Amino acid sequence: MKSNLEKLKNVKATPLTNLSPVKTFYFHDEIKFPCVVESNLQGANLTNWYKSNEKYCKEVILNNGGILFRGFNIETLDEFSTFIKELDFKPLKYSNRTSPRNQVAENVYTSTNQPNSEVINFHSENSYSINPPRHLIFCCIVEPNEGGETPLASNREIALKIPNDLREKFRRLGIKYRRNVSNSLGLGWKEIFQVETQQEVEDECIKNNIAFQWIEDNLILEWNGPAICQHPSNGDEVWFNHGYFFNEFSYSSDFLKIIESEDDFPFLTFFGDGSVISKNEYMLIHQAYETSKIEFKWKKGDVLIIDNYLLSHARNPFQGERKIIVSIF
């Protein structure tokens, strides 16, 4: 009997038929995500192609985790906005923010405003929230000169590759998150919650089961969430949390030089009972990500749709200009 991991490696999208002139392929023979659909037809229209093949596209996203469209002439913000408005996905307001980004159109944001020298660790968008996105759609408007990839990793594989005893511990205890909100470091509470008053912050915290404590204009937030959950459609077990991204061991050595106490960390994560996630346990998660990932070079006009529960994403450092925009649904 094949293991779940072996079955996952053999997942394939249903082949396209009578849909020339497009071709489908994977970047790596052993890694079946994302499925790349590439058009060589000048003037190809992605909106029309997607709507004509919507069932196929949704099947690919659910089975493989993501689909990358290449060569379909989506090269401007306006063209991308037109495309996403034709989809039957429900736009989701980007609240309880953790990354600085600008809204550039309706439900379209810069992917992140973090400095280009920084690594952004693997995560599924807003997996710490009670209302995380189901789908993300990225578009490459300006391809990076060097670096700047958006690595992807399978959350199904990660759940399988974490050692059994550690996986059971996370399944049983979940994750505790702690966030120290200060206007002097990271995002302030107005930007995080997209509000103007402290009362509105408190209302959002109560609605999202987040414990809060004000210390003058600073804010300490704590809440619990699962580490592993079932996919909302197919029931597959997935690693779905920010326990890795927000952990103290994820911070750069340069950042750690300015930290004087635990209260200076913008984010910290623990097991759900408050006990520490050790460096060894953290590295086991790191290894699961590293052995479950794929990287590819962005090309101008690429449109990537991923299932946020099935695939984690990250960002590599880069040089020169890079403009990736994103919508959440």
C-alpha positions in Angstrom: 0.0 0.0 0.0 1.4 3.4 -0.9 2.0 5.9 1.8 0.1 9.2 1.7 3.2 11.0 0.7 3.8 8.7 -2.2 0.2 9.2 -3.3 0.6 13.0 -3.1 3.7 12.9 -5.3 1.6 11.1 -7.9 -1.2 13.7 -8.0 -1.6 14.9 -11.6 -4.0 17.3 -13.2 -6.4 16.0 -15.8 -4.6 16.5 -19.1 -5.9 19.3 -21.3 -7.6 18.2 -24.5 -8.5 20.3 -27.6 -7.3 23.4 -25.9 -4.4 24.4 -28.2 -2.3 26.5 -28.4 -1.5 26.0 -24.7 0.8 23.5 -23.0 0.9 22.3 -19.4 3.9 21.2 -17.5 5.6 21.3 -14.1 8.9 22.9 -13.2 10.1 19.7 -11.6 9.2 16.1 -12.5 8.8 15.1 -8.8 7.0 18.2 -7.6 3.4 18.5 -8.9 2.8 22.2 -8.1 2.2 24.6 -9.4 0.7 23.3 -12.7 2.0 25.7 -15.4 -0.4 26.6 -18.2 1.5 28.4 -20.9 0.1 30.1 -24.0 2.2 30.7 -27.1 -0.6 32.6 -28.8 -0.1 36.3 -29.4 -3.0 38.2 -27.9 -4.2 35.3 -25.7 -6.9 36.5 -23.3 -6.7 34.9 -19.8 -10.2 35.9 -18.7 -11.8 34.2 -21.7 -9.5 31.1 -21.4 -10.1 30.8 -17.7 -13.9 31.1 -18.0 -14.0 28.6 -20.8 -11.9 26.1 -18.8 -13.0 27.0 -15.2 -13.8 23.4 -14.2 -10.3 22.3 -15.2 -8.6 25.2 -13.5 -10.5 24.6 -10.2 -9.7 20.9 -10.4 -6.0 21.7 -10.8 -5.9 24.1 -7.9 -7.7 21.7 -5.6 -5.6 18.7 -6.6 -2.2 20.3 -7.0 -2.5 23.4 -4.8 -1.9 26.0 -7.5 -1.9 26.9 -11.2 0.5 29.4 -12.9 -0.6 31.1 -16.1 2.2 32.3 -18.4 2.0 34.1 -21.7 -1.5 35.4 -21.3 -0.7 39.1 -21.6 -1.6 40.2 -18.0 1.1 42.8 -17.7 -0.5 45.8 -16.0 -2.4 46.6 -12.9 -5.5 47.4 -14.9 -5.3 44.1 -16.9 -5.0 42.1 -13.6 -7.9 44.0 -12.0 -10.1 43.2 -15.0 -9.2 39.5 -14.7 -9.9 39.1 -11.0 -13.2 40.9 -11.2 -14.4 38.2 -13.7 -13.7 35.3 -11.2 -16.4 33.9 -9.0 -14.0 34.1 -5.9 -15.3 36.3 -3.1 -12.9 39.2 -2.2 -11.7 39.3 1.4 -10.8 42.4 3.3 -7.1 42.4 4.4 -7.3 43.0 8.1 -5.3 41.8 11.2 -2.3 42.6 9.1 1.3 41.5 9.7 3.1 42.8 6.7 3.4 46.3 5.3 1.7 46.6 2.0 -0.1 49.2 -0.1 -3.5 48.8 -1.7 -3.1 49.8 -5.4 -6.6 48.9 -6.6 -9.8 47.3 -5.4 -8.7 44.1 -3.6 -5.2 44.4 -5.1 -2.2 45.0 -2.9 1.6 45.1 -3.2 2.8 41.6 -2.1 4.9 43.2 0.7 6.9 46.3 1.3 9.6 44.5 3.3 13.2 45.5 2.3 14.5 43.6 -0.6 17.4 42.3 1.4 15.1 40.3 3.8 13.9 36.7 3.5 10.2 36.3 4.2 9.7 32.9 5.7 7.2 30.3 4.7 3.6 30.9 5.7 0.0 30.6 4.6 -1.6 34.0 4.5 -3.4 34.9 7.7 -3.3 31.3 8.9 -3.3 32.7 12.5 -6.7 34.3 11.9 -10.2 32.8 12.4 -11.1 33.9 8.8 -8.0 33.1 6.6 -8.1 33.5 2.8 -9.0 30.5 0.8 -7.2 31.6 -2.4 -4.4 34.1 -3.3 -3.7 35.4 -6.8 -0.3 36.8 -7.5 0.7 38.7 -10.7 4.2 39.7 -11.8 4.2 43.2 -13.2 7.9 43.7 -13.1 10.1 40.6 -12.9 13.1 40.8 -10.6 16.6 41.3 -12.0 18.1 38.8 -9.6 16.4 36.6 -6.9 13.0 37.6 -5.7 11.4 34.2 -6.2 8.3 33.2 -4.3 9.1 29.7 -3.1 6.1 27.4 -2.6 5.8 24.4 -0.2 3.1 21.8 0.1 1.3 22.0 3.5 0.2 18.4 3.0 3.8 17.2 2.7 4.9 19.3 5.7 2.2 17.8 7.9 3.5 14.3 6.9 7.2 15.1 7.2 7.2 16.5 10.7 8.1 13.6 13.0 5.2 11.7 14.4 5.7 12.7 18.1 6.1 16.4 17.3 3.2 16.4 14.9 1.0 14.8 17.6 2.1 17.4 20.1 1.2 20.2 17.7 -2.1 18.5 16.9 -3.0 18.2 20.6 -1.8 21.6 21.8 -2.0 23.9 18.8 -0.2 27.3 18.7 -0.2 30.2 21.1 0.5 33.6 19.4 1.8 36.7 21.1 2.1 40.0 19.4 3.6 43.2 20.8 2.2 46.2 18.9 4.3 49.3 19.1 4.3 52.4 16.9 8.1 52.4 17.1 8.6 48.8 15.7 6.5 47.2 13.0 2.9 48.1 12.2 0.9 50.2 14.5 -2.6 49.1 15.7 -4.4 51.4 13.3 -2.7 49.8 10.3 -3.0 46.3 11.6 -6.8 46.4 12.2 -7.6 49.2 9.6 -9.4 51.2 12.3 -9.0 54.7 14.0 -9.9 54.1 17.7 -8.9 51.9 20.5 -12.5 50.9 21.0 -12.6 49.6 17.4 -9.4 47.6 18.1 -11.1 46.0 21.2 -14.2 45.2 19.2 -12.0 43.4 16.6 -10.1 41.5 19.3 -13.3 40.3 21.0 -14.8 39.2 17.6 -11.6 37.2 16.8 -11.1 35.7 20.3 -7.9 37.7 20.9 -6.9 38.7 24.4 -5.6 42.3 24.6 -3.8 44.5 27.1 -3.1 48.2 26.6 0.1 49.7 28.0 -0.3 53.4 27.2 -0.6 53.4 23.4 1.1 50.0 23.0 -0.8 46.8 22.8 -0.1 43.2 23.7 -2.2 40.5 22.0 -2.5 36.8 22.7 -4.6 34.1 21.1 -4.6 30.4 20.3 -5.1 28.6 17.0 -4.7 25.1 15.6 -1.3 24.0 14.1 -2.9 21.3 11.9 -6.3 21.4 10.3 -8.4 19.7 7.6 -8.7 21.3 4.2 -12.2 22.8 4.0 -13.1 21.0 0.7 -11.3 17.7 0.5 -10.5 17.1 4.2 -6.8 16.5 3.6 -4.7 17.2 6.7 -2.5 20.3 6.3 0.0 22.2 8.3 -1.7 25.6 8.6 -0.3 28.1 11.1 2.3 30.9 11.6 4.2 29.0 14.3 7.3 28.9 12.1 7.1 32.4 10.7 6.5 34.2 14.0 8.9 32.1 16.1 11.9 33.8 17.8 14.2 31.5 15.9 13.0 33.0 12.6 14.4 36.4 13.2 17.6 37.6 11.5 20.8 37.9 13.4 20.8 41.7 12.7 17.3 42.0 14.2 18.3 40.0 17.3 21.1 42.4 18.0 18.6 45.2 18.9 16.4 42.9 21.0 16.8 43.6 24.7 13.9 41.5 26.1 11.0 39.2 25.1 8.8 42.3 25.0 10.7 43.7 22.0 9.8 40.8 19.7 6.9 41.9 17.4 5.7 38.2 17.3 6.4 35.1 19.3 4.9 31.6 19.1 4.6 28.8 21.6 2.8 25.5 22.0 -0.9 26.2 22.8 -0.3 25.6 26.5 2.4 28.3 26.6 5.4 26.0 26.6 8.4 26.9 24.5 9.0 25.5 21.0 12.6 24.5 21.2 15.3 25.2 18.7 15.4 21.5 17.8 11.6 21.4 17.2 11.8 24.6 15.2 14.5 23.1 13.0 12.4 20.0 12.4 9.7 22.2 11.0 12.3 24.1 9.0 13.6 20.9 7.5 10.0 19.9 6.5 9.6 23.2 4.6 13.0 22.9 2.9 12.3 19.4 1.6 8.8 20.3 0.5 9.5 23.4 -1.5 10.0 24.5 -5.1 11.3 27.8 -6.5 10.8 29.3 -10.0 11.8 32.5 -11.7 9.0 35.0 -12.2 8.3 36.2 -15.7 6.5 39.4 -16.5 2.8 38.6 -16.9 2.8 35.5 -14.8 -0.5 35.0 -12.8 -0.3 32.4 -10.0 -3.5 31.2 -8.2 -2.8 29.1 -5.1 -5.0 27.4 -2.5 -3.9 29.1 0.7 -4.5 25.9 2.7 -2.6 23.6 0.4 0.5 25.8 -0.3 2.7 28.0 1.8 4.7 30.8 0.2 7.8 32.7 1.0 10.0 35.4 -0.6 13.7 35.3 -1.5 15.9 38.5 -1.3 16.3 40.3 -4.6 18.2 43.0 -6.4 16.8 45.7 -8.6 13.2 46.3 -9.2 10.5 43.8 -8.4 6.7 44.3 -8.5 4.4 41.5 -7.6 0.8 42.3 -6.8 -1.7 40.1 -5.0 -5.4 39.7 -4.3 -7.0 37.6 -1.5 -10.2 35.8 -1.7 
